[in-house]
Every structure is written in C-alpha cells, then in structure tokens.
Amino acid sequence: MVSQHDTKLLHKDVANNEALGDASLSKNQNTSSTALILEGGSYRGIFTAGVLDVLREKGVTNFESVWGTSAGAINSVSFKSKQIGRAMRIMLAFRDDPRFMSFRSLVTTGNIAGGEFMYEEIQNHLDPCDNKAFNSNPMQMYAVASDVTFGTPAYLHVKSLPDDIKMVQASASMPTVSRMVELDGHRYLDGGTTDSIPFAAALGLPDGQAEHPVVIPDHKPAKKALVIVTQDHDYVKTDMNEQIAIRSQFYTAYPYYEAALASRSERYMDQRKQLFELQNEGKVLVLEPPEPVEVKVNEKSGEALLSLYLTGRKVAFDRLEEIKSFIE
C-alpha cells in the first residue's frame, strides 16, 4: 500500500508539469466548439488519464465541454481542475487500499468503490481536488449516470465542486456492487449501462438506433468531438456482466433499467459503429488503445496500471499534431 507520505511525493513530482500546463493554457484561452468525450471502464480509465495529462502539458485544452461516463467522469474532474497527474496518482497510490475498491468495502459499505473514502477523504484531503481551479474553468462538465427508474441516461451538469461531487459518484456507481445514489428525487447508477460514450449527446445527434437527437437543456451542441475510448478498435462486447446483474434480481422493481441492462451490449456495439462512421465523416476524432486492454476492473498490479497509463501518453504524443489540427 502506498502511504500518504508517498502520495505527497507524487504531488511534488508533477508540480513542474502542472505549471507548464497552466503556462501553455494562458496562450490559448479561446474555447473551440469541440467537446471532449471520455469513456469509462474502471481502472482502464488510467489510459485516458495518460492521454489527458499530455493534452494539458501541451496546452491542448480549449474544449467547450467535457463529458464523462463512470471513470470518465472521475477523469473529467482532474482535467477540468488542471491537475496533471492527479488521476494517475490516485489509481496507483490507492489501488491496494481496501477502502478504495475491494470486496471488503462492498461488504462493509455497500459499495465496491468506497464512496466516503473516494469522494470525501481522497477528494478533499489525501489528494485534494483544486475546487477553485475547477469552478473558475469555463469548460462545462457533464457526468453521465443511469436513471434507474426510467432506464435512461441522465446528463448531470457538474457546475461546482464540492457541491456536485455526488453527480460524479452517481456516474461511477457500478450495478450490483454499488448502492444507488439519490439526487433530487432520482435514483442513479453507473452511466455505462445507458450511454457509455456520450458523443451523441454532446453533438446533439440521435444515439445509435434512436430516431431523435439527444437534447440537453441549456446545452448548445458541439460541432465536433475528441473521443477517448478505453477498448481497442476491434473490441467486441459480451453481455456477461449485465446478465449477472439481471440474475441478481436486485432490479426487479425497475423493469426499464433491467431492459437497459439486457440491451446494453447490442447498443454499445451500435454506438461504436456510429462513432467510427462519424470519424470517417470528420466530425469526431477517436483515440483508443492500440492493443486489447488486459487491465481488470479491480486491477491491483501497479506495473499493469503504469504500463496502460504510459500507453495513453504515447498515443497522445504520437497523434498530438493531428489532435491540434482537429480541434482548431
């Protein structure tokens, strides 16, 4: 287990990069009509963290909005708060802490990812979010959660921290191993069930086989989107996890949510098909791992996590000029 002292050293290690990122940002204050879209995937999100750190180090940050599902929402927080290395530090420093993500946490708290530890202790004390930087950044943030009653995606506008941190927790509360998060009379679980890669919402397009565009109140659709996914190009999703959730009978009182679970794999593959079609049309640019990702949902290997983080950095460096050209 990495100690709190080690975590503070990790803070110090990236201090120069954070200063560099802020200096680069000052040269490019105008936002583009480009959305940044972040897929989830639990610890696979460390690939995304690697990409985002390079973007911020190089000042490629002029996005109108950032949209994150599950781990993508968690990554969105550190990107918007301009904290280079923070998402990576947290995953590496606390990966084997049973309070962070473990079956012990599930048994003792009802959440496999310890809610109070992640969204209070780490968020505010152990590796605190720079709430001032987050709140002053004009880039809009949306965390995608699943409304359990209706079985539909909810695009939660994260306007201010720490006030809205429950929205991020809702987005990342995995079914069967998390308690529902209740906000404003709604019950939410992980957004991956209903919208894993929310590019359609950001662009104001129909999602997959839907007939009508996704409409978000007070949101003007972006013209294009940079999309970071956490599976390789040839990935094919099975419905094993969703079938486990259905057979658990935890959600028999929520038939629309059960229907969303049952159709998730098909909808996800339709979504990926639409995503790559849009890339061919020039409306999106997709960054993805070059090889199948072997990192597990509850990965404990620091070596495996660091390797995937470095893979994300390499993808960003290799395609940096393409990314810059796309969002200009």
N, C-alpha and C positions, 0 to 999 in steps of 0.2 A: 504494500500500500504506500502511495506517495504521501508524504507528510505535508502539513500546512506550510512548514518552512520551505519544502521543495517547491510548492506552488508559488510562493512569493519569489523564489529564484526564477521560476519560469516567467513571472511578470517582468522581472528585470531584463531577461534575455531578449524580450521583444520590444523593449522600450524604444530603441532606436528606430525599429521598423515602424512603430506607431507614429513617431514624429515625422518620419519620411512620408508616410501615407497622408498625414494631415497637410504637409507642405505641398505635396502633389495635388491634393484636393483644392487647395487655395488657388491654383492656376486654372481650375476648371469648375467654376461654380454653377454654370448654367446647366439645368437639367434637360435631358432629352425626353422625347416621347417614347422611351423604351422601358419596358417592365423587366424586372429580374425575377425569375421563377425558380424555386428551389424544391425539388422533390424530397420526401422523407426517406425512411429506411433505417431507423435506429442508428447503430454505430456506422452504417455505410455513409452517414452524414459527414464523417470525417474527410471523405473525398471532397465533398462540397466545401468544407472548411478550408482545405488546401487551395482550391480554386479562388475562393473569396479573399483569402489572405494576399494572394498575388495581385488580384484586381485592386485591392486597397493600397498595397505597397506601390503599385504603378499608377495610382491616381485614376483608375478606370472605375469611377463611382457615380457618374452622372446618370442615374436611373430615376425615373419619375416615381416608381413604386417597386416594392419588393413583396413577393407573395410566397409564403412558405407553408408547407404541409408537414406536420409532425416534426421530425428532426429538422426539416427545412425551416419551420417557424423558429426553432431554437437558434439555428444558424443566422436567421434574419436579424435577430436581436443584436448579436455581436457585430454584424455587418453595419447595421444602422447606427450603433453606438461607436463605431470607428475603432474597435478594439482588436487589432491584429493579433492573431494567435490565441485569443481567448477561448474560442470553441474547441480548438485542438487541445489546449491545456486542460480544460475541464474533462474531456473524454479520457485523456491519458492519465491525469492525476487521480481521478476518482473511479476508474474502471473496475477496480477490485475492492472498492469500499462497499460493503453490503447495504449501506444507506442509499447508495446511488442507483444501482439497478441489480436486483437479486431476488431470488425466491424467498429469502428471509424477509426482505422488505414487503413482498407480496403478502406473506402470512401475517406480518405484524401491522401493516398499514393498509392493506387492500390494494396497493399499487406496486407493481413490479419496479417501476421507477419512482423512488421515494419523493412524493410531492413536496413535503415540507423541506426536505433536505435540498432538493434541486432548485426549487423556486423561492426559497427563503434563505437557507444557510449559504448555499453557493451564490445565488443571485445577488444577495445583499451583503455578504460578509467574507466568504472564503475566496471567491474570485469575482468581486462585485461588478455588476454592470454599471457603466458610466451613464446613469439616467439623464444627467444634464446634457450630455452629447446626443443621446438618443432623442430626447424631447426637442432639441433645437435643430435636429436634422430635418429638412423639409421633405425628404423622401418618405412617401406614405408606406405603411406596412399593413399587410393583411395576413392573418393566421387562419388557415382553413381547418375547420372542425366538421364533424358529422352530427347533425341534429338527429338524435336517436328516435324521437317521436315521429318525425316525418321521413327519415331515411334519406335526407338530402344534405348537400354541402351547405355550410354556413361560412361566409367570408367575414371574419371578425376584424374590424378595423382597430388595430392596436395603436392608439393615439398617444398614450402617455404611460411611462413607467415610473414608479412601480404599480400604478393603479390598475393597469390592464394585463398584468402578468398571468392572471387566471385564463385569459384567452389563449396564451401560448401553451399553458398546461392542458387546456381542453384539446388543442390541436394535436398534442403528443400523448394522449391517454389511450393506449392500445386496448382493443377489445379483449374481454375475458380476463385480462391481467391488470385492469385499472378500474377504479371507481369512476362513475360518471361525474363530470364537472357541471355544476348547475350555475347558470348565469342568466339573469333577467328572465327567469321562468322557463328557460330552455335547458335540456339535458344534452350534454355533448360528450362524444368520444372522438378518437383519432380521425383526422380528416382523410387519411389514406383510403378509408372504406368508400368514400363518396367522390373525392376529387384528389387523386394522388399527385397530379402535375397540373396546377391550376392556370395554364396558359390561356385557355379559352375564356375564363372569367376576366383575366387581365386585358385580353384583346377584344372583349365583347362579342365573342363568336359562339355559335352552338357547340356544345361539348359532345364529341363522339357522334352518336346517332340521334342526338336531340334535334328537335325541329326549330327551336327558338334560341336566340342568343342568350347568354348569361348576362343578366343586368344587375349591377351592384349600385345601390343608392349612393349618390354623390361621387361616383367614380366615372371619369371620362376615360373610355377605352384607350389603351396604348396603341401605337401604330405598329410596334414590333416588340419582340421579347427575346431576351437571352435566357435560355433554359438550361439548368444544370440538373441532370438526372443521375441516379446512383446505381443503375444497372447498365451493363454493356449493350451494344447495339442489337445483338441477336438474342437478347434475353426473352424467354417465354415464361409467363407467369402461370403457376398452377393454383388451384383453389384449396390447397391443403389447410392453410391457416384459417380460412373462412369457414370451411366445413367443421373444423374443431370448435370454432365459436358458435356455430349453429347447433351442433350436437350438445354443447354445454347446457343448452336451454336457458341460458342467462337472459335471453332477449325475447322470450315467447310473448311477453306483454307488448313488444314493439315490432309488429309484423312488417312494417315498412323498412325498418332497419335490418331485419332478417333478410328481406328481399334484396336489400342493397348488398349485404354480405354475400348472398348466393350469386349475385350477378357481377361481383367485383372483378373477377379475373377477366371475363369477357369484355367488360367496359374498359379495364386497364389496357388491354391489348388494342382495343379500338382507339383509345386515347393516344397510345404511342403511334399507331398508324397515322392518325390525323396530325400528330406532332411532326413526323418526318415528311409528310406531304407539305405542311406549311414551311418546313425548312427548304424544300425544293422550290417553293414559291418566293423565298426570300423574306418571309415575314417573321421567322424565328431562326435563331442560331442555337444549336444543341451542343452542349459539352457533356461528354459521357466517359466512363472508364473504358480504356482500350481493351480490357480483358474481363472475363467473368469475375465478379467480386465474391471472394470466399469468406469475407468477414461476417461473423454471425450476429444475430440480433443482440445477444448478450455477450459479445466478444470480451475476453479477458486478456488476450495477448497484446502487450504493448508493441511488440515488433510488428504484428499484423496491422494494427491501427496506424502506427507511424508510417509503414510502407504505403498504406492506402492514402494517407494524408499527402505524402510526397508524390504519389501518382497524380493527385489532384493538382498539386503545384506544377508538375511537369506539363500536364495538359494545358493549364493556363498559360504557362510560359511559351509553349510550342505554338499556341494559337493566339497569342497576345495581339499581334498586328491585325489579324482577322477580326478579333473581338472589337478592337478600337474602331476599325473601319465600319463595322456593322452598326455600332451604337451612335456614330456621329450623325 
